[in-house]
Structure formats: C-alpha cells, structure tokens
C-alpha cells in the first residue's frame, strides 16, 4: 500500500534538473529524514519532503537537527489525524476501527518552537506565499495541510 509521500511523488511534477526520492522498504513513517538531510548536504538546492502527520510525530526531534544544521528543507505534512491507510485496510477487512485515530498536533507551532518556520496551508496562494524564500533560509519550513478524512478511499 502506498503512503502519503509515495502518492505525492506520483502526482508531483518535476522539472529539468530536479529529482524525486521516495522512501520505501524499511523507510516507514517519518524515517525519510535521512534523505532530507542527505540531499541538502549533497548541495541539492531544493528539498521538499512529504510526510503524514503520524510519520511527522515519530520524528519531531529531527526538526531540531534541521535547525542546527541550518538546512532549508521544506516539509509538507498531510494531516488527517489518522493512520488512514491502515484504517482503510481494517475497514475493507471488516475489522473495527482500532488504534488508528489520534489527536491533532499544531505542527506550525511546533516548527516555530523548534526554530523553524511553520504555516497552515489551505490554498494555492497560501502555499506560494509560504514557499517564498523557503530555500534561501537557514532553517526548515513546515507546511501543514489538512487533507480531510478518508481521502484514500477512492484511490485504492
């Protein structure tokens, strides 16, 4: 089953000179942070990481690493307050919804508390404004995007 980051990679348009790296295999949840840091360390000018809210919660401490290394990584967090793909599998298997829903985290506030830039994004205009200058900063930028409930239902 595909994760948020893999779905983003499928639909994200890359232009000349850009590449997309998607974690898989042992790279579950937010563990793609090594890729985020590694790509910037290799002088790749613009790194955008896509992660779900549960994955981001698993690696919140890594925001301090990005801050300390002064890495201008942009992190897009898809927020649905659920392990949605696991919930979908539970539902398709006629199992009860168990252990997949969780409370909300104010990720932009966490980003700011850890020395980064954080924004809630609900429109293309807000996205453009938030991205302005993001790759020239000496810290990370976190963009929190609510995606709604059960958005994967018709995709799988």
C-alpha positions in Angstrom: 0.0 0.0 0.0 1.3 3.5 -0.8 2.0 6.1 1.8 1.4 9.9 1.6 4.9 10.5 0.4 4.6 7.9 -2.4 1.3 9.4 -3.5 2.8 12.9 -3.7 5.7 11.5 -5.8 3.2 10.1 -8.3 1.4 13.4 -8.8 4.2 15.8 -8.3 5.6 17.4 -11.5 9.4 17.5 -11.6 11.2 19.9 -14.0 14.7 19.9 -15.5 17.4 19.2 -13.0 15.1 18.1 -10.3 14.7 14.6 -8.9 12.4 12.8 -6.5 13.5 10.3 -3.8 10.8 8.3 -2.2 11.4 6.2 0.9 10.3 2.5 0.8 11.1 -0.8 2.3 12.5 -0.1 5.8 11.8 3.6 5.4 8.4 3.8 7.2 6.7 6.7 8.8 8.9 9.8 9.1 12.2 7.9 8.8 12.9 9.6 5.4 14.6 12.4 7.4 17.9 10.9 6.5 17.1 11.5 2.9 16.0 15.1 3.7 19.3 15.9 5.3 21.4 13.9 2.9 20.0 15.6 -0.2 20.7 19.1 1.2 24.2 18.0 2.3 24.9 17.0 -1.3 24.2 20.5 -2.4 20.8 19.7 -3.9 19.3 23.2 -3.9 15.7 22.4 -3.1 14.5 19.6 -0.9 10.7 19.1 -0.3 9.7 16.2 2.0 6.2 14.8 2.1 5.1 13.1 5.2 1.8 12.2 7.0 1.0 13.6 10.4 1.7 10.3 12.2 5.1 10.0 10.5 6.0 13.6 11.4 5.1 12.9 15.0 7.5 10.0 15.0 10.4 12.3 14.1 9.6 15.7 15.6 13.1 15.8 17.2 14.6 15.8 13.8 13.3 19.3 13.3 16.0 20.4 15.8 18.6 18.6 13.6 17.4 20.5 10.6 17.6 23.8 12.6 21.0 23.1 14.0 22.4 22.2 10.6 20.7 25.3 9.1 19.1 23.1 6.3 16.4 24.8 4.2 14.3 21.7 3.9 10.6 22.2 3.2 8.4 19.7 4.9 4.8 19.2 3.7 2.7 17.4 6.4 -0.5 15.8 5.3 -2.9 16.0 8.2 -5.9 13.7 8.7 -5.4 12.7 12.3 -5.4 9.0 11.4 -3.3 6.2 10.1 -5.7 6.3 7.2 -4.2 3.6 5.0 -4.3 1.1 8.0 -7.8 2.2 8.8 -8.8 1.6 5.2 -7.4 -1.9 5.4 -9.2 -2.5 8.7 -12.5 -1.4 7.1 -12.0 -3.5 4.0 -11.3 -6.5 6.2 -14.4 -5.8 8.2 -12.4 -5.1 11.4 -13.3 -2.5 13.9 -11.5 0.9 13.8 -8.9 0.3 16.4 -5.7 2.2 17.3 -5.6 4.3 14.1 -7.1 7.7 15.1 -5.3 10.2 17.2 -5.4 13.8 18.3 -4.3 16.9 16.5 -0.8 18.4 16.7 -0.3 22.1 15.9 2.7 21.4 13.6 3.3 25.0 12.7 3.5 25.9 16.4 5.9 23.0 17.0 8.0 24.2 14.0 8.3 27.7 15.4 9.1 26.4 18.9 12.0 24.4 17.4 13.4 27.4 15.5 11.8 26.8 12.1 9.1 28.4 10.0 5.6 26.9 10.3 2.4 27.6 8.3 -1.1 26.2 7.9 -1.8 25.9 4.2 -5.4 25.7 2.8 -5.0 27.3 -0.6 -2.5 27.5 -3.5 -2.0 31.2 -2.7 -1.0 30.4 0.9 1.3 27.7 -0.4 3.0 30.2 -2.8 3.4 32.8 0.0 4.8 30.2 2.4 7.3 28.9 -0.2 8.6 32.4 -1.0 12.2 32.4 0.2 12.0 29.0 1.9 15.0 27.5 0.1 17.2 30.5 0.9 16.6 30.4 4.7 19.0 28.9 7.2 16.3 26.8 8.7 13.5 24.4 7.8 9.9 25.3 6.7 7.0 23.1 7.7 3.7 23.4 5.8 0.7 21.8 7.5 -2.0 20.8 5.0 -5.3 19.3 6.2 -6.5 16.7 3.8 -9.7 15.6 5.3 -11.0 12.1 6.3 -11.0 9.0 4.2 -9.3 10.8 1.2 -7.7 7.5 0.2 -11.0 5.6 -0.2 -11.4 6.1 -3.9 -7.7 5.8 -4.7 -7.3 2.1 -3.6 
